Amino acid sequence: LSMVALAALCAGCSGYSAEPLQLREGVCNLAVPVFDNTTFWHDFEFELTDAVVQEVRARTNYRLVKTDQAELILRGRIIDFTRPVLAKDERDVVTEGSVLVTVEITVEERATGKALVKKTLKENEAFVLTRGESEVSARAEAFEDLAENIVNLLEKDW
């Protein structure tokens, strides 16, 4: 067997990646339902869920499955999204600002319904128009950073 094939066999469901996570032993199937969103900002739940799914795929060997087939369910809820303004130009256009996103995360065992992890996470990303940044790019960066922190919660510390 080649070294790559051997590494793949040994990794199994243990979660080999560039930044290996110590995942819960014996758990291979994970569901990530679309996050809830209690803010009035529409569709952000889809963007954040997509970022989390991409991060799970990149950093774990969990098989993403439907909720009724999962051993673990990673649930999320966006509970706050604010856009603090740091500076405006003479036309009242925001030239510097930030986005602040707050999410509640729960990792639960499907079989028992027991919550293994319950956390509230916040992420703040600034943007400056003169650097080619925007509120949209800051939001995408905040969601990517949150996704990384959410996937870190899958480590077996619980």
Backbone as CSV, one residue per row, in Angstrom:
resi,resn,N_x,N_y,N_z,CA_x,CA_y,CA_z,C_x,C_y,C_z
1,LEU,0.837,-1.193,0.000,0.000,0.000,0.000,0.877,1.249,0.000
2,SER,0.428,2.251,-0.713,1.171,3.502,-0.691,0.951,4.189,0.652
3,MET,1.805,5.151,0.950,1.676,5.880,2.214,0.364,6.665,2.271
4,VAL,-0.067,7.199,1.154,-1.326,7.952,1.120,-2.493,7.024,1.416
5,ALA,-2.507,5.851,0.782,-3.589,4.892,1.012,-3.579,4.411,2.459
6,LEU,-2.400,4.172,2.999,-2.280,3.732,4.382,-2.792,4.806,5.330
7,ALA,-2.436,6.044,5.069,-2.912,7.141,5.914,-4.432,7.245,5.848
8,ALA,-4.999,7.063,4.662,-6.451,7.134,4.510,-7.137,6.010,5.281
9,LEU,-6.569,4.827,5.226,-7.139,3.698,5.963,-7.063,3.926,7.460
10,CYS,-5.952,4.431,7.920,-5.765,4.646,9.352,-6.629,5.788,9.867
11,ALA,-6.906,6.764,9.007,-7.671,7.927,9.445,-9.114,7.550,9.760
12,GLY,-9.711,6.666,8.946,-11.090,6.233,9.186,-11.992,7.405,9.446
13,CYS,-12.641,7.398,10.584,-13.518,8.510,10.961,-12.835,9.403,11.982
14,SER,-11.547,9.236,12.167,-10.878,9.962,13.237,-10.630,11.413,12.928
15,GLY,-10.762,11.831,11.664,-10.690,13.244,11.384,-9.332,13.744,10.993
16,TYR,-8.635,13.136,10.064,-7.357,13.633,9.607,-7.569,14.848,8.721
17,SER,-6.786,15.894,8.957,-6.803,17.085,8.120,-5.504,17.829,8.339
18,ALA,-5.350,18.942,7.642,-4.146,19.755,7.802,-4.012,20.217,9.250
19,GLU,-5.105,20.509,9.876,-5.130,20.822,11.298,-5.979,19.742,11.961
20,PRO,-5.389,18.603,12.305,-6.199,17.485,12.776,-6.977,17.816,14.059
21,LEU,-8.210,17.428,14.061,-9.043,17.561,15.243,-9.122,16.214,15.924
22,GLN,-9.172,16.217,17.217,-9.373,14.994,17.969,-10.877,14.790,18.102
23,LEU,-11.430,14.027,17.160,-12.869,13.841,17.108,-13.310,12.701,18.010
24,ARG,-14.572,12.696,18.324,-15.152,11.657,19.171,-15.020,10.297,18.481
25,GLU,-14.473,9.329,19.179,-14.261,7.998,18.606,-15.591,7.316,18.306
26,GLY,-15.615,6.599,17.186,-16.779,5.819,16.817,-17.904,6.618,16.183
27,VAL,-17.702,7.909,16.001,-18.725,8.738,15.381,-18.274,9.079,13.971
28,CYS,-19.078,8.701,12.996,-18.734,8.960,11.594,-19.734,9.860,10.899
29,ASN,-20.983,9.880,11.362,-22.047,10.583,10.656,-22.466,11.848,11.400
30,LEU,-22.463,12.948,10.682,-22.797,14.243,11.248,-23.844,14.919,10.367
31,ALA,-24.845,15.515,11.010,-25.833,16.316,10.284,-25.621,17.785,10.645
32,VAL,-25.732,18.631,9.638,-25.660,20.076,9.842,-26.891,20.682,9.175
33,PRO,-28.018,20.694,9.884,-29.217,21.302,9.305,-28.992,22.802,9.084
34,VAL,-29.761,23.388,8.185,-29.656,24.826,7.956,-29.872,25.542,9.288
35,PHE,-28.964,26.459,9.593,-29.045,27.191,10.852,-30.328,28.016,10.913
36,ASP,-30.811,28.237,12.117,-31.919,29.158,12.334,-31.364,30.578,12.299
37,ASN,-32.252,31.522,12.085,-31.845,32.921,12.028,-32.949,33.748,12.663
38,THR,-32.678,34.299,13.853,-33.695,35.091,14.542,-33.524,36.588,14.288
39,THR,-32.610,36.952,13.393,-32.447,38.353,13.016,-33.376,38.658,11.848
40,PHE,-33.481,39.922,11.485,-34.318,40.254,10.325,-33.518,40.239,9.031
41,TRP,-32.268,39.810,9.076,-31.426,39.710,7.887,-31.675,38.361,7.235
42,HIS,-32.253,38.368,6.060,-32.644,37.135,5.382,-31.469,36.463,4.687
43,ASP,-31.505,35.162,4.671,-30.576,34.294,3.932,-29.182,34.167,4.536
44,PHE,-28.888,34.897,5.604,-27.575,34.753,6.236,-27.390,33.336,6.787
45,GLU,-28.502,32.708,7.192,-28.420,31.350,7.729,-27.883,30.378,6.681
46,PHE,-28.192,30.599,5.421,-27.696,29.726,4.352,-26.203,29.936,4.123
47,GLU,-25.781,31.198,4.145,-24.355,31.501,3.968,-23.520,30.883,5.083
48,LEU,-23.971,31.038,6.327,-23.207,30.497,7.451,-23.231,28.971,7.445
49,THR,-24.373,28.378,7.173,-24.448,26.913,7.109,-23.509,26.381,6.036
50,ASP,-23.492,27.018,4.869,-22.579,26.601,3.792,-21.124,26.693,4.233
51,ALA,-20.764,27.763,4.933,-19.381,27.921,5.412,-19.024,26.809,6.402
52,VAL,-19.963,26.452,7.275,-19.720,25.379,8.250,-19.566,24.041,7.540
53,VAL,-20.432,23.748,6.588,-20.348,22.492,5.837,-19.005,22.394,5.114
54,GLN,-18.570,23.484,4.489,-17.268,23.481,3.802,-16.132,23.219,4.781
55,GLU,-16.218,23.809,5.965,-15.171,23.621,6.980,-15.172,22.184,7.503
56,VAL,-16.350,21.607,7.711,-16.439,20.200,8.140,-15.792,19.307,7.093
57,ARG,-16.109,19.547,5.834,-15.533,18.734,4.754,-14.015,18.898,4.666
58,ALA,-13.521,20.091,4.891,-12.092,20.361,4.758,-11.273,19.834,5.932
59,ARG,-11.871,19.798,7.130,-11.064,19.517,8.314,-11.425,18.257,9.071
60,THR,-12.465,17.544,8.637,-12.835,16.315,9.346,-13.112,15.216,8.327
61,ASN,-13.243,14.025,8.843,-13.665,12.898,8.004,-15.103,12.501,8.299
62,TYR,-15.839,13.383,8.971,-17.245,13.088,9.191,-17.958,12.982,7.856
63,ARG,-18.870,12.035,7.779,-19.742,11.886,6.621,-20.977,12.743,6.910
64,LEU,-21.245,13.704,6.049,-22.408,14.563,6.233,-23.643,13.840,5.726
65,VAL,-24.628,13.710,6.612,-25.829,12.936,6.311,-27.058,13.716,6.764
66,LYS,-28.232,13.172,6.417,-29.489,13.752,6.878,-29.608,13.562,8.387
67,THR,-30.400,14.408,8.999,-30.545,14.392,10.452,-30.938,13.023,10.992
68,ASP,-31.850,12.327,10.315,-32.322,11.034,10.835,-31.294,9.917,10.683
69,GLN,-30.181,10.164,10.004,-29.121,9.164,9.847,-27.876,9.507,10.662
70,ALA,-27.875,10.651,11.322,-26.678,11.148,11.995,-26.517,10.577,13.393
71,GLU,-25.268,10.483,13.795,-24.962,10.172,15.197,-24.881,11.467,16.000
72,LEU,-24.329,12.507,15.358,-24.246,13.837,15.965,-24.968,14.843,15.074
73,ILE,-25.591,15.828,15.716,-26.237,16.911,14.982,-25.631,18.222,15.466
74,LEU,-25.136,19.003,14.514,-24.589,20.315,14.817,-25.644,21.345,14.424
75,ARG,-26.214,22.000,15.421,-27.272,22.986,15.176,-26.743,24.381,15.486
76,GLY,-27.242,25.350,14.739,-26.836,26.723,14.986,-27.986,27.684,14.814
77,ARG,-27.836,28.848,15.453,-28.834,29.898,15.341,-28.116,31.242,15.354
78,ILE,-28.344,32.029,14.322,-27.813,33.388,14.308,-28.752,34.222,15.171
79,ILE,-28.226,34.765,16.270,-29.092,35.502,17.194,-28.882,37.013,17.119
80,ASP,-27.783,37.445,16.491,-27.575,38.882,16.353,-26.651,39.160,15.168
81,PHE,-26.961,40.209,14.452,-26.111,40.687,13.360,-26.201,42.206,13.383
82,THR,-25.070,42.849,13.666,-25.046,44.310,13.694,-23.961,44.821,12.763
83,ARG,-24.125,46.088,12.348,-23.206,46.723,11.409,-22.751,48.068,11.964
84,PRO,-21.878,48.058,12.954,-21.402,49.333,13.499,-20.670,50.151,12.426
85,VAL,-20.965,51.439,12.379,-20.331,52.353,11.430,-19.178,53.056,12.131
86,LEU,-18.007,53.035,11.495,-16.836,53.704,12.059,-16.580,55.054,11.391
87,ALA,-16.904,55.180,10.090,-16.694,56.448,9.382,-17.604,56.516,8.159
88,LYS,-18.016,57.767,7.846,-18.807,58.029,6.646,-18.150,59.163,5.871
89,ASP,-18.420,59.187,4.571,-17.909,60.305,3.771,-18.938,61.435,3.741
90,GLU,-18.616,62.511,2.994,-19.506,63.681,2.946,-20.871,63.377,2.341
91,ARG,-20.986,62.274,1.586,-22.272,61.863,1.017,-23.016,60.875,1.921
92,ASP,-22.531,60.714,3.125,-23.138,59.821,4.121,-22.999,58.341,3.756
93,VAL,-22.003,58.003,2.928,-21.722,56.618,2.563,-20.731,56.050,3.583
94,VAL,-21.016,54.870,4.088,-20.120,54.233,5.059,-18.809,53.884,4.360
95,THR,-17.705,54.421,4.889,-16.383,54.140,4.318,-15.587,53.175,5.188
96,GLU,-15.921,53.123,6.458,-15.303,52.159,7.374,-16.380,51.664,8.324
97,GLY,-16.379,50.382,8.530,-17.367,49.801,9.427,-16.970,48.391,9.808
98,SER,-17.907,47.704,10.384,-17.661,46.309,10.748,-18.981,45.560,10.792
99,VAL,-18.863,44.254,10.856,-20.027,43.410,11.097,-19.744,42.581,12.337
100,LEU,-20.749,42.431,13.150,-20.647,41.627,14.369,-21.751,40.586,14.318
101,VAL,-21.344,39.320,14.348,-22.291,38.210,14.247,-22.213,37.393,15.535
102,THR,-23.371,37.076,16.095,-23.441,36.232,17.291,-24.276,35.007,16.955
103,VAL,-23.746,33.826,17.265,-24.456,32.579,17.002,-24.458,31.699,18.241
104,GLU,-25.528,30.939,18.380,-25.616,29.893,19.405,-25.409,28.566,18.695
105,ILE,-24.556,27.722,19.252,-24.229,26.437,18.658,-24.532,25.325,19.651
106,THR,-25.121,24.254,19.155,-25.360,23.064,19.963,-24.899,21.846,19.165
107,VAL,-24.140,20.970,19.821,-23.795,19.668,19.249,-24.502,18.642,20.121
108,GLU,-25.352,17.841,19.498,-26.129,16.886,20.285,-26.031,15.481,19.709
109,GLU,-26.202,14.502,20.596,-26.322,13.106,20.166,-27.744,12.907,19.669
110,ARG,-27.882,12.394,18.463,-29.231,12.198,17.940,-29.996,11.147,18.741
111,ALA,-29.329,10.054,19.091,-30.015,8.939,19.756,-30.622,9.345,21.097
112,THR,-29.925,10.193,21.848,-30.382,10.555,23.194,-30.941,11.973,23.272
113,GLY,-30.610,12.802,22.290,-30.998,14.206,22.345,-30.148,15.016,23.299
114,LYS,-29.153,14.367,23.891,-28.293,15.034,24.868,-27.383,16.060,24.181
115,ALA,-27.374,17.277,24.733,-26.481,18.322,24.218,-25.077,18.086,24.771
116,LEU,-24.136,17.872,23.874,-22.747,17.649,24.273,-21.988,18.967,24.358
117,VAL,-22.388,19.905,23.543,-21.770,21.230,23.517,-22.871,22.258,23.346
118,LYS,-22.789,23.334,24.108,-23.690,24.485,23.959,-22.826,25.718,24.140
119,LYS,-22.673,26.495,23.080,-21.804,27.676,23.130,-22.427,28.826,22.371
120,THR,-22.102,30.022,22.808,-22.408,31.228,22.058,-21.085,31.776,21.551
121,LEU,-21.013,32.018,20.254,-19.792,32.527,19.628,-20.085,33.867,18.971
122,LYS,-19.069,34.751,19.005,-19.186,36.062,18.350,-17.994,36.249,17.435
123,GLU,-18.242,36.940,16.343,-17.158,37.261,15.409,-17.375,38.678,14.904
124,ASN,-16.298,39.450,14.890,-16.327,40.820,14.423,-15.308,40.971,13.300
125,GLU,-15.725,41.533,12.174,-14.827,41.785,11.041,-15.005,43.215,10.577
126,ALA,-13.891,43.926,10.456,-13.921,45.306,9.984,-13.737,45.353,8.473
127,PHE,-14.172,46.469,7.882,-13.934,46.687,6.459,-13.639,48.164,6.214
128,VAL,-12.808,48.411,5.205,-12.446,49.765,4.792,-12.587,49.816,3.274
129,LEU,-13.480,50.670,2.798,-13.761,50.729,1.362,-12.516,51.042,0.537
130,THR,-11.633,51.924,1.027,-10.451,52.307,0.246,-9.461,51.155,0.085
131,ARG,-9.616,50.111,0.865,-8.778,48.906,0.707,-9.474,47.854,-0.150
132,GLY,-10.589,48.231,-0.764,-11.321,47.295,-1.610,-12.202,46.340,-0.828
133,GLU,-12.398,46.599,0.434,-13.239,45.748,1.278,-14.654,46.311,1.304
134,SER,-15.587,45.492,1.725,-16.978,45.925,1.808,-17.656,45.204,2.965
135,GLU,-18.864,45.606,3.226,-19.642,44.910,4.250,-19.852,43.450,3.854
136,VAL,-20.063,43.207,2.566,-20.271,41.838,2.075,-19.010,40.998,2.301
137,SER,-17.832,41.544,1.999,-16.594,40.777,2.197,-16.319,40.574,3.689
138,ALA,-16.655,41.562,4.506,-16.473,41.419,5.960,-17.402,40.344,6.511
139,ARG,-18.643,40.313,6.010,-19.591,39.279,6.454,-19.096,37.894,6.063
140,ALA,-18.605,37.752,4.832,-18.088,36.453,4.380,-16.904,36.013,5.250
141,GLU,-16.034,36.941,5.574,-14.874,36.618,6.427,-15.336,36.240,7.840
142,ALA,-16.313,36.961,8.364,-16.847,36.638,9.693,-17.461,35.241,9.698
143,PHE,-18.210,34.905,8.642,-18.814,33.580,8.558,-17.750,32.495,8.437
144,GLU,-16.690,32.738,7.678,-15.593,31.760,7.567,-14.901,31.555,8.905
145,ASP,-14.641,32.654,9.625,-14.010,32.542,10.948,-14.923,31.817,11.929
146,LEU,-16.214,32.135,11.897,-17.163,31.429,12.757,-17.197,29.941,12.422
147,ALA,-17.201,29.618,11.127,-17.234,28.204,10.711,-16.032,27.455,11.280
148,GLU,-14.858,28.065,11.223,-13.667,27.420,11.785,-13.834,27.195,13.285
149,ASN,-14.335,28.206,13.995,-14.532,28.069,15.441,-15.624,27.060,15.778
150,ILE,-16.655,26.992,14.953,-17.731,26.022,15.174,-17.206,24.607,14.991
151,VAL,-16.444,24.367,13.945,-15.898,23.026,13.703,-14.920,22.649,14.820
152,ASN,-14.213,23.627,15.366,-13.340,23.337,16.513,-14.127,22.778,17.693
153,LEU,-15.413,23.128,17.801,-16.249,22.610,18.889,-16.516,21.115,18.760
154,LEU,-16.229,20.554,17.589,-16.445,19.113,17.384,-15.343,18.271,18.020
155,GLU,-14.311,18.903,18.543,-13.252,18.129,19.196,-13.825,17.413,20.408
156,LYS,-13.207,16.308,20.778,-13.804,15.409,21.772,-13.588,15.837,23.222
157,ASP,-13.407,17.107,23.502,-13.261,17.574,24.877,-14.512,17.292,25.699
158,TRP,-15.652,17.071,25.035,-16.898,16.823,25.735,-16.979,15.365,25.976
